[in-house]
């Protein structure tokens, strides 16, 4: 996990264990949209929305050019697609 991702979790008051729990409870009902980021469909981003505690979060799962899965969290007021 990158230092930026760790800082992002800390800023939201979410522990790494909680992030795992959040991901484990996601269902199809939480799915918002999928975005293709390349013409060959190898780079993509799937976005999920979930309420966690008092927060409403957007989770972004993105396949990068380095063939790594990047996970980011956003609050609705900071949401950037």
N, C-alpha and C positions, 0 to 999 in steps of 0.2 A: 504494500500500500504506500502510495507516495506521501511525502510530508504535507503537500497541499490537501490531499484527501483527509489526512489525520486532523489537520487544522480545521477543515470544513466540518468534520464530525464534532470536534470540540466546540466550535462556534455555535453549533446547533444543540449542544448538550446531549449528544448521542454517543454512546460507547460503541466499540467495535462489536461487542456481543449483541448490542441492540440492533446494529446494522444487519448482522446475520439473522436475527429474529425477524426484522422487517422483510428481508428478502424471502425468508422461508414462508411467510404468510401471504405473499402476493398470489393473486389468482387472476384468471382471465378478466374478471370484473374490474380489476385495477388497471388493466391495459388502456392506454390513451391512444397511442399511435406509433407507427414505425416509419422511420425516415431513411431512405436510401441516400447514402453520402457519396456514392460513386456510380459510374455508368455500368459497371460490371456486377453490382450488387454485393461486392465483397466487404464494403464498408457501410455500416448501418448503425442506426440508433433506435432503440425501443424505449418508449417512455411509459412509465407507470405512475399512477397517482394513489396515495394512501394516507389515511389519517393515522397518526401515531401520537398517543398522549393528547396534548393540546395543540399539536401541530398538524398541518396538512402539508405533505411532502410530495415532490416529484422525483422519482428515481429514473436516471438515464443509464441505460446499458448500451455502450458503444464499442463496436469492433474497430480497432485502430489499424493504421497502415503497418504497424509493427506486429500485427496479428495477435494483439492483446485485447482483453476485454476490460474496458474502463467503466467504472461505476461512479456516478456523481449524484449528489442530492441537491435539490433546490427547493426553496420555499416559493409559494405562488407569486409573491411580490417581487422575487428575484429571478423568476423563471425566464430562461433564455433558451430558445430552440434553435 
